[in-house]
Amino acid sequence: MKLFPKTIAVAALAGTAVISTPATAQVSGIATSSPEAVIVRSQARINAYQQIDQQYSAQITQLRTLRQEMQTLQQSLDTDNNGQLTQAEAEANPSVVQQLQQKEQQLAQISQPIVLAQTYAIEQLINDYPNVQQQVVQQKNIQILLNPDAVQWAPETFNVTNDLVAAMNQRVPSVQITPPQGWRPRQESLQTQQTVSQVLIGVAQQQAAQQAAQQQQQQQPATQPTGR
């Protein structure tokens, strides 16, 4: 099995918080889904990430602080406030550039065990995905299972992600988050971890934007009718 890293397509199928697709049978033996969408939505992945967040809560707080500090440093380099850093702006303040490089190294070092734990959890799901896929293919008599990226348009009934997620939840109800000594992730596992992270960031940004819009609407005073 080969997993392809995606962002937009997977986010559209992820549905961890805001998206859902009907579990209706596909048409004429053709269906769509992607392994990444199934892994993002699997309960084992969700539970594992929650455990990782708890176990590495101190490190996650450090990462947030580092990112805020880096953002402040980057803004200080952007002297013309256009949101883009030029070579000239970077060369004008080499000490700030050096601080940014040091913080990037700290960021990578602190995040390494978190990424490793997430990737180990995901790799366990990847290992059983062929069995999950085969189970749903047989149950629903699917002749062709396409990745959504390969389809320009299809009705909702073609999407069997819900069925695959249900099968994954049944087959792999939980995963471990502590890799064994000397474990090294496969490349496809690292790529899928990156894709999952991008999807979750996109979902979080979407939720934050929706909440901000709702708060803005609530803060706006009601329009008073004008009398004559």
C-alpha positions in Angstrom: 0.0 0.0 0.0 1.2 3.4 -0.8 0.0 6.5 1.0 0.1 9.8 -0.8 0.5 13.0 1.2 -2.4 15.4 0.6 -3.9 18.5 2.3 -7.0 19.9 0.7 -8.4 16.5 -0.5 -7.8 14.8 2.8 -9.2 17.8 4.7 -12.4 17.6 2.7 -12.8 14.0 3.7 -11.3 14.2 7.2 -14.5 15.3 9.1 -12.8 15.0 12.5 -15.0 17.8 13.8 -17.1 19.4 11.0 -17.5 17.1 8.1 -19.5 13.9 7.7 -20.4 11.8 4.7 -23.4 9.4 4.4 -22.8 5.7 4.6 -24.9 5.0 1.6 -23.8 2.2 -0.8 -21.7 3.2 -3.7 -22.9 3.1 -7.3 -22.0 0.4 -9.9 -19.1 -1.0 -7.8 -17.2 2.3 -7.8 -16.3 4.0 -4.6 -13.9 6.7 -3.3 -11.9 7.2 -0.2 -8.3 7.7 0.9 -6.2 5.9 3.6 -5.3 9.3 5.1 -8.9 10.3 5.6 -9.6 7.0 7.3 -6.6 7.3 9.6 -7.4 10.9 10.6 -11.0 9.9 11.6 -10.2 6.6 13.3 -10.9 6.6 17.0 -7.6 4.9 17.8 -5.7 7.8 16.2 -7.9 10.4 18.0 -7.3 8.6 21.4 -3.6 8.2 20.7 -3.1 11.9 20.0 -5.0 12.8 23.1 -2.7 10.6 25.1 0.3 12.1 23.5 -0.9 15.7 24.2 -1.3 14.7 27.9 2.1 13.0 28.1 4.0 15.8 26.4 1.9 18.7 27.7 5.0 20.5 29.0 6.8 20.2 25.7 3.7 21.3 23.7 3.6 24.5 25.9 7.3 25.1 25.1 6.6 24.7 21.4 3.8 27.2 21.5 6.1 29.7 23.3 8.9 29.1 20.8 6.6 29.7 17.8 5.3 32.9 19.3 8.9 34.1 19.9 9.9 33.2 16.4 6.9 35.0 15.0 7.9 38.1 17.0 11.5 37.9 15.7 10.3 37.4 12.1 8.0 40.5 12.4 11.0 42.5 13.7 12.9 41.6 10.5 10.0 42.7 8.3 10.9 46.4 8.4 8.5 47.4 5.6 5.6 45.4 7.2 4.6 43.8 4.0 4.5 40.3 5.4 7.5 39.1 3.4 11.1 38.9 4.3 13.7 39.9 1.7 17.4 38.9 1.7 18.3 42.5 2.4 16.0 42.6 5.5 17.6 39.4 6.8 21.1 40.6 6.1 20.4 43.9 7.9 19.9 42.1 11.2 22.0 38.9 11.3 21.7 38.6 15.1 17.9 38.1 14.8 18.5 35.6 12.0 20.8 33.7 14.3 18.2 33.7 17.1 15.7 32.3 14.6 18.0 29.5 13.6 18.6 28.6 17.2 14.9 28.5 18.0 14.3 26.4 14.9 16.8 23.9 16.2 15.1 23.9 19.6 11.7 23.5 18.0 12.9 20.4 16.1 14.6 18.9 19.2 11.5 19.4 21.4 9.0 18.2 18.9 11.0 15.0 17.9 9.6 12.7 20.6 6.0 14.0 19.9 6.4 13.4 16.2 7.9 10.0 16.8 5.0 8.9 19.1 2.4 10.2 16.6 4.1 8.4 13.7 4.3 5.1 15.7 0.6 5.3 16.4 -0.2 6.0 12.7 2.1 3.2 11.4 0.1 0.7 13.4 -3.0 1.9 11.6 -1.2 1.8 8.2 -0.2 -1.8 8.9 -3.8 -2.9 9.1 -5.3 -0.7 6.5 -5.1 -3.3 3.7 -7.2 -5.6 5.8 -9.7 -2.9 6.5 -9.9 -2.0 2.8 -10.4 -5.6 1.8 -13.1 -6.1 4.3 -15.1 -3.1 3.1 -14.5 -3.9 -0.6 -15.9 -7.4 -0.1 -18.8 -6.3 2.0 -19.9 -3.6 -0.4 -18.9 -5.5 -3.6 -16.6 -2.7 -4.7 -14.9 -3.3 -8.0 -13.0 0.0 -8.2 -11.8 2.1 -5.2 -10.5 5.5 -6.3 -8.7 8.2 -4.4 -10.8 11.4 -4.4 -7.9 13.2 -6.2 -8.5 11.0 -9.2 -12.2 12.0 -9.5 -13.4 15.4 -10.8 -16.9 14.9 -9.4 -18.9 12.1 -7.8 -22.1 12.0 -5.7 -21.9 11.6 -2.0 -23.0 8.0 -2.2 -19.6 7.1 -3.8 -17.8 8.0 -0.6 -17.1 4.9 1.6 -14.9 6.6 4.2 -17.4 6.1 6.9 -17.5 2.4 6.2 -13.7 2.2 6.3 -13.5 4.2 9.5 -16.1 1.8 11.1 -14.1 -1.2 10.0 -10.9 0.3 11.3 -12.4 1.2 14.6 -13.6 -2.4 15.0 -10.3 -4.0 13.9 -7.9 -1.6 15.6 -9.7 -0.1 18.6 -6.5 1.2 20.1 -2.8 1.7 19.3 0.4 2.2 21.4 2.2 5.5 21.5 5.5 4.4 22.9 7.8 3.0 20.2 10.0 0.0 21.1 13.7 0.6 21.5 15.5 1.2 18.2 12.2 1.6 16.2 12.5 3.7 13.1 9.4 4.9 11.2 8.9 4.0 7.5 8.9 6.9 5.0 5.2 6.4 4.2 4.4 6.7 8.0 6.3 10.0 8.3 4.5 11.3 5.2 1.1 10.3 6.6 2.0 11.9 10.0 2.7 15.1 8.2 -0.5 14.9 6.2 -2.5 14.3 9.3 -0.9 17.3 11.0 -1.8 19.5 8.1 -5.4 18.3 8.1 -5.7 18.9 11.9 -4.2 22.4 11.6 -6.6 23.1 8.7 -9.6 21.9 10.8 -8.4 24.0 13.8 -8.0 27.1 11.7 -11.4 26.6 10.2 -13.0 26.2 13.6 -11.1 29.3 15.0 -12.4 31.3 12.0 -15.9 30.2 12.6 -15.7 31.0 16.3 -14.2 34.4 15.6 -17.0 35.2 13.1 -19.7 34.1 15.6 -18.1 36.2 18.4 -18.0 39.2 16.0 -21.7 38.7 15.2 -22.6 38.5 18.9 -20.6 41.7 19.7 -22.3 43.7 17.0 -25.1 45.8 18.4 -28.6 45.1 17.1 -29.7 47.5 14.5 -32.2 49.9 15.9 -35.3 50.7 13.8 -35.4 54.4 12.8 -38.6 56.3 13.5 -40.0 59.2 11.7 
